[in-house]
Amino acid sequence: MNRLTAIGLSALYLVLLTVGVGVGQNVNWKKVKVLVYTKNGKGYVHDNIPNAVACIQKLGQQNGFAVDVSDLPTVFTEENLKQYTLLIFPSTNNDVFDTDAQRLAFRRYIEAGGGFVGVHSVMGTERNWAWFKRMLGGTFAWHPKFQKFKAEIIDTKHPSMQGLPKIWEKEDEFYFTKNMSPGPTVIMANDLTSLNQDEPEKVKQFGGSYTELYPSAWYYNFDGGYTWCTTLGHAKTDYESDATFIKHIFQGIRYVASQVTKIDFSKAYADSRDTPIR
């Protein structure tokens, strides 16, 4: 069954939430269309994905942008992707493409000026594809148990951070990453000192040179496209009733949408998934 679904105003969402719109960005939402991609490879699959999808559907209804949802890797063709302002991967994990042709279509979409929003375990997606890991800004390494900790907004003036608490106390998974790219601009960081001390050696090991603040949200103009990622968002309730988190996601979507002007595949240059980056 084809699970590519165009979401209209009648989409079901049990919790109605109002998300405030910050200043500094002009987006013509009527021209914005996003693809929410939910396929997971073999291994752990987050149970928050349906909640994330419903949340984004609701944001589309509230703000007037179109949302398609699919877990079919066959949607990754240039002909199909050219209709989307940005792609959203909510807690995808492991290998989410079936073929290198699909990977190439994704890469060329980014090179064509496309946008990408990654949420939570997106950091564990396509772990064996070097280009994808660079596009993300890194790849998943480890997290301690679900717990309360503090996140600090590094750039309060960035459009995706506006209106969020400068110190955000949240119960979530504290993600550590590896193979971190030097290019992303960090706009939020988790406070290492606010973690409990159950596993100090692992925190020290995976924290590396970071001793106080550890990157947890960033943006990245990479290889022609526009990326925004957050490592927060493990709990289903984040997407149902946490107004601050939902604002965080919406403002990330809005920021990327504001950067994308045109999807132009004539600018794409890769002829394989591993073509050297120009």
C-alpha positions in Angstrom: 0.0 0.0 0.0 1.3 3.4 -0.9 1.6 5.4 2.3 2.4 8.7 0.8 -0.4 10.9 2.2 -1.3 14.5 1.5 -2.4 16.0 4.8 -5.4 18.4 4.7 -7.2 20.4 7.4 -9.1 17.4 8.5 -6.0 15.5 9.8 -6.6 14.0 13.2 -4.7 15.6 16.1 -5.9 15.1 19.7 -4.1 18.0 21.4 -4.5 21.5 20.0 -1.6 23.8 20.7 -0.8 27.3 19.6 2.7 28.0 18.5 4.0 31.5 18.7 5.7 33.0 15.6 8.9 34.8 16.2 10.2 37.9 14.4 12.8 38.2 11.7 11.6 35.7 9.1 9.1 36.0 6.3 7.8 32.7 4.9 5.1 32.4 2.4 3.6 29.3 3.9 1.2 28.8 1.0 4.3 28.0 -1.2 5.9 25.6 1.3 5.5 21.9 1.0 7.4 19.4 3.2 8.0 15.7 3.1 8.1 13.9 6.5 10.0 10.7 6.0 9.6 8.0 8.7 11.3 4.8 7.5 13.7 3.1 9.9 16.3 0.5 9.1 16.9 -2.7 11.1 17.3 -2.0 14.8 15.7 0.2 17.4 12.6 2.2 16.3 11.3 5.1 18.4 7.7 5.0 19.4 7.5 8.7 19.1 7.4 8.8 15.3 3.5 8.8 15.0 3.4 11.6 17.5 6.0 13.6 15.6 4.1 13.1 12.4 0.8 14.3 14.0 2.6 17.3 15.5 4.0 18.4 12.1 0.7 17.8 10.5 -0.9 20.1 13.0 1.8 22.7 12.5 1.0 22.5 8.8 -2.7 23.1 9.4 -2.1 26.0 11.8 0.4 27.8 9.5 -0.9 26.9 6.0 1.9 24.7 4.7 1.4 21.3 3.0 2.7 18.1 4.5 3.3 14.8 2.9 4.2 11.7 4.9 5.9 8.6 3.7 8.0 5.6 4.8 8.6 4.5 1.2 12.2 5.0 0.0 10.8 5.1 -3.5 9.8 8.7 -3.0 13.5 9.6 -3.4 13.7 10.5 -7.0 14.6 13.9 -8.4 11.3 14.2 -10.1 9.4 13.7 -6.8 11.7 15.7 -4.5 11.7 18.9 -6.6 8.2 19.7 -5.2 9.4 20.0 -1.6 10.8 23.0 0.2 12.4 20.8 2.8 12.5 17.2 4.1 11.9 16.3 7.8 13.4 13.1 9.3 11.8 12.6 12.7 13.7 10.0 14.8 14.8 8.0 11.8 17.5 5.4 12.5 19.9 3.2 10.7 19.7 2.6 7.0 16.6 4.4 5.6 17.3 4.0 1.8 17.1 0.8 -0.1 19.4 1.7 -3.0 22.3 4.0 -3.8 20.1 5.6 -6.5 17.8 6.8 -3.7 20.8 8.1 -1.7 22.0 10.0 -4.8 18.6 11.6 -5.3 18.6 12.8 -1.7 22.1 14.2 -2.0 21.4 15.9 -5.3 18.3 17.4 -3.7 20.5 19.0 -1.0 22.9 20.2 -3.7 20.0 21.7 -5.6 19.3 24.0 -2.7 16.9 21.8 -0.7 16.3 22.0 3.0 16.6 19.4 5.7 15.3 19.2 9.3 16.5 16.3 11.5 15.1 15.4 14.9 16.5 13.3 17.7 17.7 9.9 16.5 18.1 11.2 13.0 21.7 11.3 14.3 21.7 7.5 14.0 20.6 7.5 10.4 22.8 6.2 7.5 25.7 5.6 9.8 27.9 4.1 7.0 27.4 7.0 4.5 30.2 9.6 5.1 28.4 12.4 3.1 25.2 12.0 5.0 27.0 12.2 8.3 28.7 15.4 7.2 25.4 16.8 6.1 24.0 16.0 9.6 27.0 17.4 11.4 27.9 14.1 13.0 26.6 10.7 13.9 25.2 9.1 17.1 27.6 7.7 19.6 25.8 7.1 23.0 23.3 8.4 25.4 22.8 7.9 29.2 19.5 7.0 30.6 16.4 9.2 30.1 16.7 12.0 32.7 16.2 15.6 33.5 19.0 18.0 32.5 19.5 21.6 31.3 20.0 22.9 27.8 21.3 26.4 27.2 20.4 28.6 24.2 23.7 29.7 22.8 22.3 32.2 20.2 19.1 33.7 21.5 18.8 35.9 18.5 18.8 33.0 16.0 15.3 32.7 14.5 14.9 29.1 15.5 15.8 29.9 19.2 13.6 33.0 19.7 11.3 32.8 22.7 12.8 29.7 24.1 14.1 29.8 27.7 17.7 30.7 27.9 18.2 27.8 30.3 15.8 25.1 29.3 15.2 22.3 31.9 14.0 19.2 30.1 13.6 15.5 30.6 15.0 13.8 27.5 17.9 11.7 26.2 21.2 13.5 26.2 22.8 12.6 22.9 26.6 12.3 22.4 27.8 12.3 18.8 31.0 11.3 17.0 32.6 12.2 13.6 31.4 15.8 14.3 31.8 18.1 11.3 33.5 21.5 11.8 31.0 23.4 9.8 27.7 23.6 11.8 26.9 26.6 13.9 25.8 25.5 17.3 22.8 27.4 18.7 21.9 25.2 21.7 24.0 23.0 24.0 23.2 20.6 26.7 24.8 21.2 30.1 27.0 18.3 31.0 27.2 19.4 34.6 23.5 18.9 35.0 23.6 15.2 34.2 23.4 12.7 37.0 26.6 11.0 37.9 25.6 7.4 37.4 28.0 6.8 34.5 30.8 9.4 34.9 33.4 7.5 33.0 31.2 7.2 29.9 30.2 10.8 30.1 33.9 11.7 30.2 34.7 9.3 27.4 32.0 10.5 25.0 32.1 14.1 26.1 35.7 14.3 24.9 37.0 17.8 25.0 33.6 19.1 26.0 33.5 19.6 29.8 30.5 21.9 30.3 28.3 22.4 27.3 27.7 19.8 24.6 26.1 20.7 21.2 22.4 19.7 20.9 21.0 22.0 18.1 22.7 23.6 15.1 22.2 24.8 11.6 24.5 24.2 8.6 24.6 25.5 5.1 26.2 22.5 3.5 26.9 21.4 -0.1 24.3 23.9 -1.5 21.5 23.1 0.9 20.3 24.0 4.4 20.3 21.8 7.4 18.8 22.3 10.9 19.1 19.5 13.6 18.1 19.0 17.2 19.0 16.0 19.3 16.1 16.5 21.7 12.7 14.9 21.3 12.7 11.3 22.7 9.3 11.3 24.5 6.0 11.0 22.8 4.6 13.8 25.0 7.2 16.2 23.6 5.1 16.3 20.4 1.7 16.2 22.1 1.8 18.7 25.0 5.3 20.3 25.4 4.6 23.8 23.9 8.3 24.8 24.2 9.5 21.8 22.3 6.9 22.1 19.6 7.9 25.8 19.2 11.5 24.6 18.9 10.6 22.2 16.1 8.3 24.7 14.3 11.0 27.5 14.4 13.5 25.0 13.0 11.1 24.2 10.1 10.4 27.9 9.6 14.1 28.8 9.6 15.0 26.3 6.9 11.9 27.2 4.9 13.1 30.8 5.0 16.5 29.9 3.5 15.3 27.8 0.6 14.5 29.9 -2.5 14.4 27.4 -5.3 15.1 23.7 -5.9 17.4 23.8 -8.9 18.8 20.4 -9.9 21.1 22.1 -12.5 23.2 23.0 -9.5 23.6 19.4 -8.4 26.9 17.8 -9.4 27.2 14.4 -7.7 27.0 11.4 -9.9 27.3 8.9 -7.1 26.5 8.9 -3.4 30.2 9.3 -2.6 31.3 11.9 -5.2 33.9 14.2 -3.6 32.4 17.3 -2.1 33.2 20.4 -4.1 
